[in-house]
Amino acid sequence: MDDLVSVRATVYGRVQGVFFRAFVEEQAQQLGLKGYVQGRIQA
């Protein structure tokens, strides 16, 4: 069985709409990663 690794990353700065999430999703798929993206409310 493969070893599982858990990583939490937070991205700060100006994110332009859905294109950032789409880019990250495409890169993750190419690397065989699984997970989710969660938006945060800006203060």
N, CA, C and O atoms as CSV, one atom per row, in Angstrom:
chain,resi,resn,atom,element,x,y,z
A,1,MET,N,N,0.842,-1.170,0.000
A,1,MET,CA,C,0.000,0.000,0.000
A,1,MET,C,C,0.894,1.243,0.000
A,1,MET,O,O,1.949,1.261,0.635
A,2,ASP,N,N,0.453,2.287,-0.727
A,2,ASP,CA,C,1.201,3.545,-0.761
A,2,ASP,C,C,1.015,4.297,0.548
A,2,ASP,O,O,-0.038,4.222,1.180
A,3,ASP,N,N,2.053,5.021,0.945
A,3,ASP,CA,C,1.943,5.876,2.127
A,3,ASP,C,C,1.089,7.095,1.790
A,3,ASP,O,O,1.231,7.676,0.714
A,4,LEU,N,N,0.214,7.479,2.696
A,4,LEU,CA,C,-0.617,8.662,2.509
A,4,LEU,C,C,0.042,9.856,3.178
A,4,LEU,O,O,0.620,9.736,4.258
A,5,VAL,N,N,-0.048,10.998,2.534
A,5,VAL,CA,C,0.510,12.233,3.068
A,5,VAL,C,C,-0.593,13.271,3.087
A,5,VAL,O,O,-1.365,13.387,2.135
A,6,SER,N,N,-0.665,14.018,4.163
A,6,SER,CA,C,-1.651,15.092,4.285
A,6,SER,C,C,-0.924,16.427,4.311
A,6,SER,O,O,0.051,16.602,5.042
A,7,VAL,N,N,-1.408,17.368,3.503
A,7,VAL,CA,C,-0.801,18.691,3.437
A,7,VAL,C,C,-1.911,19.734,3.465
A,7,VAL,O,O,-2.940,19.575,2.809
A,8,ARG,N,N,-1.695,20.802,4.230
A,8,ARG,CA,C,-2.622,21.938,4.238
A,8,ARG,C,C,-1.842,23.154,3.756
A,8,ARG,O,O,-0.778,23.476,4.286
A,9,ALA,N,N,-2.383,23.822,2.747
A,9,ALA,CA,C,-1.729,25.016,2.204
A,9,ALA,C,C,-2.719,26.169,2.198
A,9,ALA,O,O,-3.905,25.984,1.924
A,10,THR,N,N,-2.224,27.343,2.499
A,10,THR,CA,C,-3.041,28.549,2.444
A,10,THR,C,C,-2.397,29.510,1.463
A,10,THR,O,O,-1.206,29.804,1.555
A,11,VAL,N,N,-3.196,29.998,0.521
A,11,VAL,CA,C,-2.707,30.931,-0.488
A,11,VAL,C,C,-3.254,32.312,-0.149
A,11,VAL,O,O,-4.460,32.488,0.029
A,12,TYR,N,N,-2.361,33.282,-0.062
A,12,TYR,CA,C,-2.750,34.660,0.251
A,12,TYR,C,C,-2.523,35.543,-0.965
A,12,TYR,O,O,-1.666,35.259,-1.801
A,13,GLY,N,N,-3.281,36.592,-1.052
A,13,GLY,CA,C,-3.087,37.572,-2.120
A,13,GLY,C,C,-4.328,37.699,-2.972
A,13,GLY,O,O,-5.384,37.156,-2.647
A,14,ARG,N,N,-4.189,38.420,-4.061
A,14,ARG,CA,C,-5.318,38.609,-4.973
A,14,ARG,C,C,-5.471,37.371,-5.838
A,14,ARG,O,O,-4.551,36.971,-6.551
A,15,VAL,N,N,-6.630,36.786,-5.762
A,15,VAL,CA,C,-6.947,35.616,-6.585
A,15,VAL,C,C,-8.048,36.051,-7.539
A,15,VAL,O,O,-9.089,36.549,-7.111
A,16,GLN,N,N,-7.817,35.863,-8.825
A,16,GLN,CA,C,-8.746,36.352,-9.839
A,16,GLN,C,C,-9.833,35.330,-10.147
A,16,GLN,O,O,-9.646,34.458,-10.994
A,17,GLY,N,N,-10.956,35.436,-9.468
A,17,GLY,CA,C,-12.135,34.634,-9.764
A,17,GLY,C,C,-11.895,33.139,-9.753
A,17,GLY,O,O,-11.082,32.630,-8.980
A,18,VAL,N,N,-12.617,32.436,-10.626
A,18,VAL,CA,C,-12.556,30.975,-10.666
A,18,VAL,C,C,-11.316,30.464,-11.392
A,18,VAL,O,O,-11.013,29.273,-11.315
A,19,PHE,N,N,-10.599,31.326,-12.089
A,19,PHE,CA,C,-9.476,30.859,-12.896
A,19,PHE,C,C,-8.345,30.302,-12.043
A,19,PHE,O,O,-7.672,29.357,-12.455
A,20,PHE,N,N,-8.127,30.863,-10.877
A,20,PHE,CA,C,-7.082,30.343,-9.995
A,20,PHE,C,C,-7.422,28.927,-9.557
A,20,PHE,O,O,-6.572,28.037,-9.603
A,21,ARG,N,N,-8.677,28.715,-9.129
A,21,ARG,CA,C,-9.092,27.377,-8.699
A,21,ARG,C,C,-9.008,26.384,-9.845
A,21,ARG,O,O,-8.581,25.246,-9.649
A,22,ALA,N,N,-9.412,26.803,-11.044
A,22,ALA,CA,C,-9.347,25.917,-12.208
A,22,ALA,C,C,-7.898,25.543,-12.512
A,22,ALA,O,O,-7.612,24.388,-12.831
A,23,PHE,N,N,-6.990,26.500,-12.418
A,23,PHE,CA,C,-5.575,26.236,-12.657
A,23,PHE,C,C,-5.025,25.240,-11.640
A,23,PHE,O,O,-4.340,24.283,-12.002
A,24,VAL,N,N,-5.335,25.476,-10.353
A,24,VAL,CA,C,-4.853,24.585,-9.296
A,24,VAL,C,C,-5.428,23.186,-9.483
A,24,VAL,O,O,-4.717,22.197,-9.305
A,25,GLU,N,N,-6.700,23.096,-9.838
A,25,GLU,CA,C,-7.326,21.783,-10.053
A,25,GLU,C,C,-6.637,21.035,-11.186
A,25,GLU,O,O,-6.366,19.840,-11.066
A,26,GLU,N,N,-6.351,21.726,-12.282
A,26,GLU,CA,C,-5.687,21.080,-13.417
A,26,GLU,C,C,-4.293,20.582,-13.035
A,26,GLU,O,O,-3.912,19.467,-13.389
A,27,GLN,N,N,-3.541,21.401,-12.320
A,27,GLN,CA,C,-2.200,21.003,-11.893
A,27,GLN,C,C,-2.259,19.799,-10.952
A,27,GLN,O,O,-1.455,18.873,-11.066
A,28,ALA,N,N,-3.211,19.818,-10.026
A,28,ALA,CA,C,-3.354,18.713,-9.075
A,28,ALA,C,C,-3.697,17.412,-9.800
A,28,ALA,O,O,-3.159,16.354,-9.473
A,29,GLN,N,N,-4.589,17.493,-10.780
A,29,GLN,CA,C,-4.954,16.295,-11.540
A,29,GLN,C,C,-3.750,15.733,-12.278
A,29,GLN,O,O,-3.559,14.517,-12.318
A,30,GLN,N,N,-2.943,16.598,-12.859
A,30,GLN,CA,C,-1.753,16.145,-13.583
A,30,GLN,C,C,-0.755,15.461,-12.657
A,30,GLN,O,O,-0.008,14.580,-13.082
A,31,LEU,N,N,-0.746,15.869,-11.392
A,31,LEU,CA,C,0.158,15.267,-10.409
A,31,LEU,C,C,-0.462,14.082,-9.677
A,31,LEU,O,O,0.196,13.446,-8.854
A,32,GLY,N,N,-1.731,13.783,-9.975
A,32,GLY,CA,C,-2.405,12.663,-9.324
A,32,GLY,C,C,-2.804,12.950,-7.889
A,32,GLY,O,O,-2.941,12.031,-7.081
A,33,LEU,N,N,-2.994,14.236,-7.567
A,33,LEU,CA,C,-3.370,14.613,-6.204
A,33,LEU,C,C,-4.882,14.598,-6.036
A,33,LEU,O,O,-5.626,14.749,-7.005
A,34,LYS,N,N,-5.321,14.416,-4.816
A,34,LYS,CA,C,-6.742,14.443,-4.496
A,34,LYS,C,C,-6.946,15.376,-3.318
A,34,LYS,O,O,-6.078,15.495,-2.454
A,35,GLY,N,N,-8.098,16.040,-3.283
A,35,GLY,CA,C,-8.364,16.951,-2.179
A,35,GLY,C,C,-9.477,17.912,-2.520
A,35,GLY,O,O,-10.337,17.622,-3.351
A,36,TYR,N,N,-9.452,19.056,-1.870
A,36,TYR,CA,C,-10.493,20.051,-2.100
A,36,TYR,C,C,-9.944,21.453,-1.880
A,36,TYR,O,O,-8.882,21.644,-1.287
A,37,VAL,N,N,-10.698,22.422,-2.376
A,37,VAL,CA,C,-10.371,23.831,-2.186
A,37,VAL,C,C,-11.511,24.452,-1.412
A,37,VAL,O,O,-12.681,24.179,-1.678
A,38,GLN,N,N,-11.165,25.280,-0.460
A,38,GLN,CA,C,-12.179,25.938,0.355
A,38,GLN,C,C,-11.918,27.436,0.327
A,38,GLN,O,O,-10.825,27.888,0.668
A,39,GLY,N,N,-12.932,28.212,-0.085
A,39,GLY,CA,C,-12.813,29.664,-0.074
A,39,GLY,C,C,-12.964,30.188,1.344
A,39,GLY,O,O,-13.636,29.578,2.175
A,40,ARG,N,N,-12.336,31.316,1.612
A,40,ARG,CA,C,-12.428,31.933,2.936
A,40,ARG,C,C,-13.027,33.318,2.795
A,40,ARG,O,O,-12.813,33.994,1.789
A,41,ILE,N,N,-13.763,33.732,3.784
A,41,ILE,CA,C,-14.353,35.061,3.788
A,41,ILE,C,C,-13.257,36.074,4.087
A,41,ILE,O,O,-12.484,35.909,5.031
A,42,GLN,N,N,-13.197,37.121,3.277
A,42,GLN,CA,C,-12.186,38.152,3.485
A,42,GLN,C,C,-12.681,39.157,4.510
A,42,GLN,O,O,-13.848,39.547,4.495
A,43,ALA,N,N,-11.800,39.571,5.388
A,43,ALA,CA,C,-12.168,40.546,6.423
A,43,ALA,C,C,-12.001,41.955,5.928
A,43,ALA,O,O,-12.265,42.904,6.666
